[in-house]
Amino acid sequence: MTKYILKRVGYSIVTLFLLVAITFFMMQLLPGDPFTGEKQLPAAQMEALYAKYGLDKPVWQQFFIYIGNVVQGDLGVSLTYNRAITLMITEAFAVSFDVGIRSICFAFIGGVLLGTLAAIKRGKAADTVAMIIALLGVSVPSFVVASVLQYFLGLKMYQATGMRIFAITGWEGFNSHILPVVALGFGSLATISRLMRTSMLDVLGQDYIKTAKAKGLSQSGIIFKHAMRNAIMPVVTVLGPITAGILTGGFVVESVFGIPGLGKYFVQSIQGLDYTMICGTTVFYGAFLIIANLVVDIAYGLIDPRVKLEG
């Protein structure tokens, strides 16, 4: 176990370094700079700004300075907000994490239940409905789902009933949590339900399930005590990429719903060519997702005793 974890940590460090390097140098290829809109400033003040943020140095020197600061836990200062990025992430990530965790739970629980139901009711109406939902989920982008939910469940329902059942924007109160969570988790719910359906159908055809039926066990007992444990393992395997998809997809959804999370800062930093903010959030999310994938790998090994973590 220790050898496996150390090996994965080593791979993770290399991955994170490459992620930082690629992001940093891609930012340098973009036309313009964070102070392009400040042309009305005198040349002396522009030079002072470049010197203050280290932009007057060669690119390779900026890169190694940035890497050294990252190793020390310093992600720099936002060129747009003139605030420490670490502090901004600390304040905003709590909201983004809340949105992401709720969406992951919604996608995982809903996808497992929907896929299981579709497998049990194979070829029936419930199976058809579940597959239609899954098809829509993998075909429609999250920001389109967000806009549709805002229009029909937010605006139209309010016009029809006069009650604000679902809030269109913000992140205060339970009614403002529902639509963003559904919009962000809907695509992952569809992916999980399809995978769960396929896996459950395979498990239900195994000999030990037939033996359990021959012993007279109830269908619910067979499903939840015998089939579910093995059928859910492929779903656990893809939780890492799904987590990545939800967290990175949350940038756009947060902007659509006006949620005060990291998505707001990230989108604005791209528009303003805020190099340090873009790199800082990329480093943070990269490290977060690498750790999440490591946890998923270990969890999969614990669920399936056949997986040899020492191998």
Residue pairs with C-beta under 8 A, 6 or more apart in sequence:
1 309
1 310
3 310
4 309
4 310
4 311
5 294
5 298
8 294
8 297
9 294
12 290
12 291
12 294
15 286
15 290
16 283
16 286
16 287
16 290
17 67
19 282
19 283
19 286
20 66
20 67
20 70
20 279
20 282
20 283
20 286
21 63
23 278
23 279
23 282
23 283
24 63
24 66
24 275
24 279
25 59
25 63
27 273
27 275
27 278
27 279
28 59
28 275
30 273
32 273
33 55
33 273
34 79
34 80
34 272
34 273
34 274
34 275
35 41
35 46
35 49
35 50
35 79
36 273
38 46
38 49
41 49
47 56
49 55
50 56
53 77
53 79
53 276
54 62
54 65
55 62
57 65
66 76
66 279
69 75
69 76
70 283
73 86
74 86
75 84
75 85
75 86
75 89
75 276
75 279
75 280
75 283
75 284
76 84
76 85
76 276
76 279
76 280
77 83
77 84
77 85
77 276
78 84
78 85
78 88
78 265
78 269
78 274
78 276
78 277
78 280
79 272
79 274
79 275
79 276
79 277
80 268
80 269
80 272
80 274
80 277
81 88
81 265
81 277
85 276
85 277
85 280
85 281
86 280
88 265
88 277
89 262
89 280
89 281
89 284
92 260
92 261
92 262
92 264
92 265
93 261
93 262
93 284
95 171
95 259
95 260
95 261
95 262
96 247
96 250
96 254
96 259
96 261
96 262
96 263
98 171
99 171
99 180
99 181
99 184
99 250
99 253
99 254
99 259
99 261
100 184
100 243
100 246
100 247
100 250
102 177
102 181
102 185
103 180
103 181
103 184
103 185
103 188
103 246
103 250
104 185
104 188
104 239
104 242
104 243
104 246
106 181
106 182
106 185
106 189
107 185
107 186
107 188
107 189
107 192
107 242
107 246
108 188
108 192
108 235
108 239
110 185
110 189
110 192
110 193
111 188
111 189
111 190
111 191
111 192
111 193
111 195
111 196
111 235
112 192
112 193
112 196
112 232
112 235
114 130
114 133
114 134
114 189
114 193
114 196
115 130
115 192
115 193
115 194
115 195
115 196
115 197
115 199
115 200
116 196
116 197
116 200
116 223
116 228
116 231
117 126
117 127
117 130
118 126
118 127
118 130
118 131
118 193
118 197
119 127
119 196
119 197
119 200
119 201
119 204
119 231
120 200
120 219
120 223
121 127
122 201
127 197
130 193
130 197
131 194
131 197
133 189
133 190
133 193
134 190
134 191
134 193
134 194
134 197
135 190
136 190
137 186
137 187
137 188
137 189
137 190
137 191
137 193
138 187
138 190
138 191
138 194
140 186
140 187
141 187
142 183
142 184
142 186
142 187
142 249
142 252
142 253
143 183
143 252
143 253
143 256
145 182
145 183
145 186
145 187
146 179
146 180
146 183
146 184
146 252
146 253
146 256
146 257
147 256
149 166
149 179
149 182
149 183
150 168
150 179
150 256
150 257
153 165
153 166
153 179
154 166
154 167
154 168
154 179
155 168
157 163
157 165
157 166
158 164
158 165
164 175
165 175
166 175
166 176
166 178
166 179
167 173
167 175
167 176
167 179
168 179
168 257
169 176
169 257
169 258
170 176
170 257
170 258
170 259
171 177
171 180
171 257
171 259
171 260
171 261
176 257
179 257
180 253
180 254
180 257
180 259
183 253
183 256
183 257
184 246
184 249
184 250
184 253
185 246
187 245
187 249
188 242
188 245
188 246
191 238
191 242
192 235
192 238
192 242
195 234
195 235
195 238
196 231
196 232
196 234
196 235
199 230
199 231
199 232
199 233
199 234
199 235
200 227
200 228
200 231
202 231
203 209
203 227
203 230
203 231
204 227
206 230
208 226
209 222
209 226
209 227
212 221
212 222
212 226
213 222
217 225
217 226
229 303
232 303
233 300
233 303
233 304
236 296
236 299
236 300
236 303
237 296
237 300
239 296
240 289
240 292
240 293
240 296
240 297
241 293
243 289
243 292
243 293
243 296
244 289
244 292
244 293
247 285
247 288
247 289
248 285
250 261
250 263
251 262
251 263
251 266
251 267
252 263
252 267
253 259
253 263
254 261
254 262
254 263
254 264
255 263
255 264
255 267
262 281
265 277
265 281
266 277
266 278
266 281
268 274
269 277
269 278
269 281
270 278
298 309
300 307
301 307
301 309
